[in-house]
Amino acid sequence: MKKLLLGNEAIARGVYEAGVTVSSAYPGTPSTEISENLVQYDDVYCEWAPNEKVALEVSLGASIAGARSLACMKHVGLNVAADPLFTFSYTGVNGGMVIVVADDPGMHSSQNEQDSRFYARSAHIPMLEPSDSSECKNYVKLAYEISEKYDTPVLVRTTTRVAHSQSFVELEDRVDVPLKEYQKDITKYAMMPASAIHRHIVVEDRENRLKADCNDFAINFEEINDTSLGIVCSGIEYQYIKEALPNASVFKIGMVYPLPIEKIKEFSKKVDRLVVVESLEPFFENQLKANGIECEGKNLFSIQGELNVAIIKKALLNEDVEENVKDLPGRPPVMCAGCPHRGVFYVLHKLKKVVCADIGCYTLGAQPPLSAVDTVICMGASLGVGQGFEHARGKEYSKNVVSVIGDSTFVHSGITGLINAVYNKTNTTLIILDNSTTGMTGHQDHPATGITLKGETTKKLLLDNVIKACGVDDLQIVDAYDMKAIESAVKHASEYDGVSVIIAQRPCVLKIKMAKAPYKIDNCKNCGMCLKIGCPAISKKNGRAVINPVQCVGCGLCEQMCKFGCIKQED
């Protein structure tokens, strides 16, 4: 039976069909839907881990114990998991182990454009890259075979377009893979120096075998058409090439590391001109040139952003493809109507604080009219960055610095930053925006919500207990919709000598149904104060502020802004 599936859905299906029994992940766009679909299969244990490092460690533990296992993350999550990744390359596997990493060329939902193919090369781990949903399923199943045959974890790389595009997939039955016997072997699994030195030799031998064998892998193949132009590509770029240059000869790379160099050499001799088409870094191009294969690539394409059909046609055919986007209205990112983060950022902007923010919906606090955020680096960085300001400019300056982090991100990698602040006697002020979910990636649960990926109730991590256990003596809990309380708490924290934490609590408005009537504006004085919070439910009409009752969720922030009492809640 064939079914139309997203790339991420197809990966989940492939994992299920391959007989995998353990999966651990941390949500990160564009990889999130893999776990959300995989959890529907009762034969697979699925969990959300606090972060990607833990997810990989759980999955590699299951592999060593004899089960086929999976870990999923986005590209920046692989940075968090890099420590166990490099050592896991040395230990090898027992049960097959696959790590799916989703890159985000174009930075649709990320803070950088990272090319994860370099992780495969640096860690000496094979990597496959599918180009559509059917290949997503089939490549994952192949990855488990490669993993067990070559005693290695295998990386499967996707990109945003593959992860979130649909194509038909042939559904097959699940293969029951027996649990492999576990035998204690400290020379293989305990990476002390003496063992690691031996295993490094094993890694190099394994890679040499893969370099030779991959030339015979069916997923690396050529399509000979017009030999005046030959294209080397992989992933979504293969789909773009088939549309932009249907008559060109193509070498499609399925295993992106190690490369089938000998097979590509043979292909290069059959074409007059060889062009490497790849998004981001010249990963293929540099390796081809290093092996004496004459080719073009980044002289035609940028290392920035994602490629598309129009860019390829412009570069190789000098054709301009008209894109009908000129007249579309701008759609700047904005916090949702009723977002509990809005009032906090309005107060911080009003108090002229230096705000070190983190990764999540609250990065939108940097946008006008709130314009409250100064820095955004990576998950959990807000606390360390804020402390760096103090060490650079002194304790008096630190009274004006506030670190802001979400509840999920605090659990992910913020706790150690808080411990560091207490341990090193800083004057750090931290605000935890507790909206009881992982909001930006689509409302996934985490340890502080008390709900597992399977929807089961579990012990809830109490943030106030964790904060006190870290050594924090000054803790305030406020209603995120009460701007007076927020302002009072921030002023107190700024003057407190030591580490002060504020938890601003309100559930994400998209995850609950607020039973409040919308607000309306009567006799507007045109002061513009209600517009300063940047709520999408408030706009101007005929020179006066108006509230769209369809968008308004009744949070009441605008009522607090109006000093004339013009904003009232409807009956």
C-alpha positions in Angstrom: 0.0 0.0 0.0 1.2 3.5 -0.9 0.6 6.5 1.3 1.4 10.2 1.0 3.8 11.1 3.8 5.9 13.9 5.1 9.6 13.2 5.1 9.5 13.1 8.9 6.5 10.7 8.9 8.4 8.5 6.4 11.4 8.4 8.7 9.2 7.3 11.6 7.7 4.6 9.4 11.1 3.4 8.3 12.2 3.2 11.9 9.1 1.1 12.8 9.6 -1.2 9.8 13.3 -1.7 10.7 12.4 -3.3 14.0 13.6 -0.5 16.2 12.5 -0.7 19.9 14.0 2.4 21.5 13.9 6.1 20.5 14.9 9.2 22.4 14.8 12.8 21.1 14.6 16.5 21.9 12.1 18.5 19.8 13.7 20.8 17.3 12.3 22.1 14.0 12.6 20.6 11.4 13.0 17.2 13.1 10.2 17.3 15.7 7.5 15.3 13.8 9.6 12.2 13.6 9.1 11.4 17.3 5.5 12.7 17.3 4.7 10.1 14.5 6.9 7.3 15.9 5.1 7.4 19.3 2.0 6.1 17.5 3.7 2.7 17.0 3.3 0.7 20.3 6.2 -1.6 19.4 8.7 1.3 19.8 9.5 2.9 23.2 9.6 6.7 22.5 10.6 9.6 24.9 11.4 13.2 25.0 14.7 13.7 26.7 15.7 16.9 28.5 18.3 17.6 25.8 20.0 16.0 22.8 23.0 14.8 24.7 20.8 12.8 27.0 18.8 11.5 24.0 21.9 10.2 22.3 23.2 8.6 25.5 19.9 6.8 26.1 19.8 5.5 22.5 23.5 4.4 22.5 22.9 2.7 25.8 20.0 0.8 24.2 22.3 -0.1 21.2 25.0 -1.5 23.5 22.4 -3.5 25.3 21.4 -5.1 22.1 18.4 -3.2 20.7 18.0 -1.3 17.5 17.7 2.4 18.6 17.2 5.9 17.3 18.1 9.5 18.3 16.6 12.5 16.6 17.6 16.2 16.7 18.1 19.3 14.6 21.5 20.5 13.5 22.3 22.7 16.5 21.1 19.8 18.7 23.9 17.7 17.3 26.3 20.2 18.8 24.9 19.4 22.2 25.2 15.7 21.5 28.7 15.9 20.0 30.5 14.7 23.1 28.9 11.2 23.2 28.8 11.2 19.4 32.5 11.2 18.9 33.1 8.5 21.5 30.3 6.4 20.2 32.1 6.3 16.9 34.9 4.5 18.8 32.8 2.0 20.7 30.7 1.0 17.8 27.3 -0.6 18.2 25.7 -3.9 19.3 22.2 -3.3 18.1 21.9 -1.0 15.1 21.9 2.7 15.9 20.8 5.6 13.7 21.0 9.3 14.5 18.7 11.5 12.4 19.9 15.1 12.1 17.8 17.8 10.4 19.7 20.7 8.9 18.0 24.1 8.2 19.4 25.8 5.1 17.9 29.3 4.9 17.5 29.4 8.7 13.7 29.1 8.6 13.6 28.3 12.4 17.3 28.4 13.5 20.0 30.7 14.7 22.6 29.5 12.2 23.2 27.6 8.9 25.2 24.6 10.0 26.3 21.8 7.7 26.1 18.6 9.6 28.0 16.7 6.9 31.2 17.9 8.6 30.2 16.0 11.8 30.2 12.7 9.8 33.6 13.4 8.4 35.1 14.6 11.7 33.6 11.8 13.8 34.3 9.2 11.1 30.7 8.1 10.9 28.9 7.2 7.7 26.1 9.5 6.7 23.1 9.0 4.3 21.0 11.8 2.8 17.5 11.0 1.3 15.9 13.3 -1.3 12.2 12.5 -0.8 9.8 10.7 1.6 10.2 7.3 -0.1 14.0 7.5 0.3 13.6 8.7 3.9 11.9 5.4 4.8 14.2 3.2 2.7 17.5 5.0 3.7 16.7 4.6 7.4 16.2 0.9 7.0 19.4 0.7 5.0 21.2 2.7 7.7 20.4 0.0 10.3 21.9 -2.7 8.0 25.0 -0.6 7.5 25.2 0.1 11.3 25.3 -3.6 12.2 27.4 -4.7 9.3 30.2 -2.2 9.9 29.8 -1.9 13.7 29.1 1.9 13.6 26.4 4.4 14.4 25.0 5.9 11.2 23.9 9.5 10.6 20.9 10.2 8.4 20.8 13.9 7.3 17.6 15.6 6.2 16.9 19.3 5.4 13.9 21.4 6.0 12.5 20.8 2.5 12.8 17.0 2.7 11.5 16.8 6.2 8.4 18.9 5.5 7.6 17.8 1.9 5.3 15.0 0.9 5.6 12.2 -1.5 4.3 8.7 -1.9 5.8 5.9 0.3 5.3 2.1 -0.1 4.3 0.8 3.4 5.8 -2.5 4.4 5.5 -4.9 7.3 7.7 -4.5 10.4 10.7 -6.8 10.7 11.0 -8.2 14.2 14.7 -7.9 15.1 15.7 -10.1 18.1 17.5 -8.4 21.0 21.2 -9.1 20.5 23.1 -10.7 23.4 25.1 -8.2 25.5 28.5 -9.3 26.6 30.7 -7.2 28.9 33.8 -5.9 26.9 35.6 -3.0 28.4 38.0 -2.9 25.4 35.0 -2.0 23.2 32.6 -0.1 25.5 34.7 1.5 28.2 36.7 4.3 26.6 39.7 4.6 28.8 42.8 5.7 27.0 44.2 2.1 26.5 40.9 1.0 25.1 40.3 4.1 23.0 43.8 3.9 21.3 42.9 0.4 20.1 39.4 1.4 19.0 40.7 4.4 17.0 42.5 1.9 14.8 39.3 0.0 14.4 37.5 3.2 13.4 40.1 4.0 10.7 39.9 0.4 9.3 36.1 0.6 9.3 36.2 3.9 7.3 38.6 2.5 4.8 36.2 -0.5 4.2 33.3 1.9 3.8 35.2 4.1 1.3 35.8 1.1 -0.9 32.4 -0.6 -0.5 30.3 2.5 -0.9 31.2 2.6 -4.6 29.0 -0.4 -5.0 26.1 0.9 -2.9 22.9 1.2 -5.0 22.0 4.5 -3.4 25.0 6.1 -5.3 24.0 6.1 -8.9 24.3 7.9 -12.2 21.7 9.0 -14.8 23.3 9.5 -18.2 21.5 11.9 -20.5 23.0 15.0 -22.3 26.7 14.6 -21.6 27.6 18.2 -22.2 26.7 18.9 -18.5 27.0 16.5 -15.6 25.7 17.4 -12.1 26.8 15.9 -8.8 24.2 16.4 -6.0 22.3 14.8 -3.2 19.2 15.3 -1.1 16.6 17.9 -2.1 19.0 19.4 -4.7 18.4 16.2 -6.7 14.7 17.1 -7.0 15.6 20.7 -8.0 18.0 19.4 -10.7 15.4 17.1 -12.1 13.0 20.0 -12.5 15.5 22.7 -13.6 17.7 20.5 -15.8 15.7 17.5 -16.9 18.1 16.6 -19.7 21.4 16.9 -17.7 23.4 13.9 -16.7 23.3 13.4 -12.9 25.3 11.6 -10.3 23.1 11.3 -7.2 24.9 10.7 -4.0 23.0 8.7 -1.4 25.9 8.2 1.0 27.3 11.6 1.5 30.1 10.4 3.7 32.3 8.6 2.8 31.9 9.6 -0.8 32.0 7.0 -3.6 35.0 8.8 -5.2 35.8 6.1 -7.7 32.3 6.0 -9.0 32.2 9.8 -9.3 35.5 9.7 -11.2 34.0 7.4 -13.7 31.0 9.6 -14.1 33.2 12.7 -14.6 34.9 11.2 -17.6 31.6 10.7 -19.3 30.6 14.4 -19.2 32.1 17.6 -20.7 31.5 19.8 -17.7 31.0 18.7 -14.1 29.2 20.9 -11.6 28.5 20.2 -8.0 25.2 21.5 -6.8 25.0 21.5 -3.0 23.5 23.9 -0.4 25.7 25.5 2.3 29.4 24.5 2.3 31.5 23.0 -0.6 31.6 19.7 1.2 31.4 17.5 -2.0 33.3 20.0 -4.2 36.4 20.2 -2.0 36.6 16.4 -1.7 36.3 15.9 -5.4 39.0 18.5 -6.1 41.2 16.9 -3.5 40.9 13.6 -5.4 41.9 15.2 -8.7 38.3 15.5 -10.1 38.0 18.8 -12.0 34.6 20.4 -11.2 32.8 23.7 -10.5 30.5 24.5 -7.6 30.7 27.5 -5.3 32.0 29.7 -8.1 28.3 29.5 -9.3 26.4 29.1 -6.0 26.5 30.9 -2.6 27.4 29.1 0.6 24.5 31.0 2.2 20.9 30.0 2.2 19.1 27.1 0.4 19.1 26.5 -3.3 16.0 26.3 -5.4 15.0 25.8 -9.1 15.2 29.5 -9.9 18.7 29.8 -8.5 19.9 26.7 -10.4 18.4 27.9 -13.7 19.9 31.3 -13.2 23.4 29.9 -12.5 23.5 27.2 -15.2 21.1 28.4 -17.9 21.2 32.1 -17.3 17.4 32.0 -17.1 15.4 34.3 -14.9 12.4 32.5 -13.3 9.7 35.0 -12.4 8.5 34.4 -8.8 5.0 35.8 -8.1 5.9 37.1 -4.6 6.3 40.8 -5.3 2.8 41.9 -4.3 2.5 39.6 -1.2 2.1 41.6 2.0 4.9 41.3 4.6 4.4 38.9 7.4 6.9 39.8 10.2 7.2 37.3 13.1 5.1 38.3 16.1 4.1 36.8 19.4 0.6 35.4 19.4 -2.3 37.4 20.8 -2.4 36.7 24.5 1.2 35.4 24.6 2.3 35.5 28.3 5.8 36.6 27.3 4.5 40.0 25.9 4.1 41.8 29.2 7.5 40.7 30.6 9.3 42.1 27.6 7.3 45.3 27.6 8.4 45.8 31.3 12.0 45.0 30.5 12.0 47.5 27.6 10.3 50.1 29.8 13.0 49.7 32.5 15.7 49.9 29.8 17.3 46.6 30.8 20.0 44.8 28.9 18.3 41.5 28.1 20.2 38.3 27.3 17.6 36.0 25.9 17.5 32.4 24.8 16.1 30.1 22.1 12.3 29.9 21.9 9.2 32.0 21.2 10.7 34.7 23.4 13.3 35.6 20.8 10.5 37.6 19.2 10.9 40.0 22.1 13.7 41.5 20.0 11.2 42.7 17.4 9.5 46.1 17.4 7.6 47.5 19.2 8.9 45.5 22.2 12.5 45.8 21.1 13.6 44.4 24.4 16.2 41.7 23.6 19.9 42.4 23.2 21.4 38.9 22.7 20.3 35.4 21.4 23.1 32.8 21.1 22.0 29.2 21.7 20.1 27.0 24.1 20.9 27.8 27.7 23.3 30.6 26.8 21.3 33.5 28.4 22.6 32.9 31.9 26.3 32.6 30.9 26.1 35.6 28.6 24.5 37.7 31.4 27.2 36.7 33.8 29.8 37.7 31.2 28.4 41.2 31.1 28.9 41.5 34.9 32.5 40.2 34.8 33.3 42.6 31.9 31.6 45.7 33.3 31.3 45.2 37.0 28.6 44.4 39.6 27.0 47.9 39.4 26.4 47.4 35.7 24.9 44.0 36.3 21.9 45.6 38.1 20.8 46.6 34.6 21.3 43.1 33.0 18.5 40.4 32.9 18.8 36.9 31.6 15.6 35.4 30.1 14.9 31.7 29.5 11.9 29.4 28.9 10.9 26.5 31.1 11.9 23.9 28.6 15.1 25.6 27.7 16.0 26.0 31.4 15.6 22.2 31.9 17.5 21.6 28.6 20.7 23.5 29.5 20.0 26.4 31.8 20.4 24.8 35.2 24.2 24.6 34.9 24.3 28.3 34.1 22.3 29.0 37.2 24.6 26.8 39.3 27.6 28.7 37.9 26.0 32.1 38.8 25.5 31.0 42.4 28.9 29.3 42.7 30.8 32.3 41.5 28.9 34.8 43.6 27.4 36.9 40.7 24.6 39.4 40.8 22.6 37.6 38.2 18.9 38.3 37.6 17.1 35.5 35.8 13.5 35.4 34.5 12.1 32.0 33.6 9.1 32.4 31.2 7.1 29.4 32.3 4.5 28.7 29.7 4.3 25.0 30.6 5.4 23.7 27.2 8.0 23.7 24.5 6.3 26.4 22.5 8.2 27.2 19.3 8.5 23.6 18.1 4.8 22.9 18.5 3.9 22.4 22.1 5.9 19.3 23.2 6.0 18.3 26.8 9.1 18.2 29.0 10.1 17.2 32.6 8.5 20.3 34.1 5.1 19.6 32.5 4.8 16.2 34.1 3.6 14.6 30.8 5.6 12.1 28.7 5.8 11.9 24.9 3.2 9.0 25.1 0.9 11.4 27.0 1.3 9.6 30.3 1.4 11.4 33.6 4.7 11.3 35.4 6.5 13.1 38.2 6.6 16.8 37.5 9.9 18.6 37.9 9.2 21.5 40.2 11.2 24.5 39.0 11.1 26.3 42.3 12.6 23.3 44.1 15.3 23.0 41.4 16.1 26.7 41.7 16.4 26.5 45.5 18.5 23.4 45.3 20.9 25.3 43.1 21.5 27.7 46.0 19.2 30.6 45.1 17.8 32.4 48.1 15.8 35.1 46.3 12.9 33.6 44.3 9.7 35.4 43.2 6.8 33.8 41.3 4.5 36.2 39.4 1.6 36.2 37.1 2.9 36.8 33.5 -0.2 38.8 32.8 0.3 41.2 35.8 2.6 43.9 34.5 2.7 45.8 37.9 3.8 42.6 39.7 6.4 41.9 37.0 7.8 45.4 37.2 8.0 45.3 41.0 9.7 41.9 40.9 12.3 43.1 38.3 13.1 46.2 40.3 13.6 44.1 43.5 15.8 41.6 41.7 18.0 44.3 40.2 18.8 45.6 43.7 19.2 42.2 45.3 22.8 41.4 46.2 23.3 37.9 44.7 21.4 35.7 42.3 17.7 36.5 42.0 15.2 34.4 40.0 11.7 35.4 38.8 9.3 32.7 37.5 6.6 34.4 35.3 3.9 31.8 35.0 1.0 31.5 32.5 0.3 28.6 30.1 0.9 29.1 26.3 -2.3 30.6 25.1 -2.4 28.3 22.1 -2.4 25.2 24.3 -5.4 26.2 26.4 -8.8 27.6 25.8 -9.3 30.8 27.7 -12.8 31.2 28.9 -12.6 35.0 28.8 -14.5 37.4 26.7 -12.6 39.6 24.3 -11.9 43.3 25.0 -13.2 46.3 23.2 -12.1 50.0 23.0 -14.6 52.8 23.5 -13.9 56.5 23.1 -10.2 55.9 22.2 -8.1 58.9 23.1 -5.5 58.0 20.4 -2.6 57.9 22.9 -1.1 54.8 21.3 -0.2 53.1 24.5 -2.1 49.9 23.7 -0.1 49.6 20.4 3.2 49.5 22.3 2.7 45.9 23.4 2.6 44.7 19.8 -0.5 42.5 20.1 -1.7 41.4 16.7 -5.3 41.7 17.8 -4.9 45.5 18.1 -4.7 47.7 15.1 -5.6 51.2 13.9 -8.7 52.1 12.0 -9.7 55.6 11.0 -6.9 56.9 13.3 -8.2 55.1 16.4 -7.1 51.8 18.0 -9.5 48.9 17.6 -9.4 45.3 18.9 -10.3 42.4 16.6 -12.6 40.2 18.8 -11.8 37.1 16.8 -8.1 37.3 17.7 -8.4 38.7 21.2 -8.2 36.0 23.9 -8.9 38.3 26.9 -5.5 38.4 28.5 -6.1 41.9 29.7 -2.6 43.4 29.0 -4.1 46.2 26.8 -6.4 47.2 29.6 -3.4 47.7 31.9 -1.8 49.9 29.2 -4.7 52.3 28.9 -4.6 55.1 31.5 -7.9 56.5 30.3 -10.0 53.4 31.0 -11.1 53.2 27.4 -10.5 49.4 27.1 -13.1 47.2 28.7 -13.9 43.6 28.6 -17.1 42.7 26.7 -20.0 41.0 28.6 
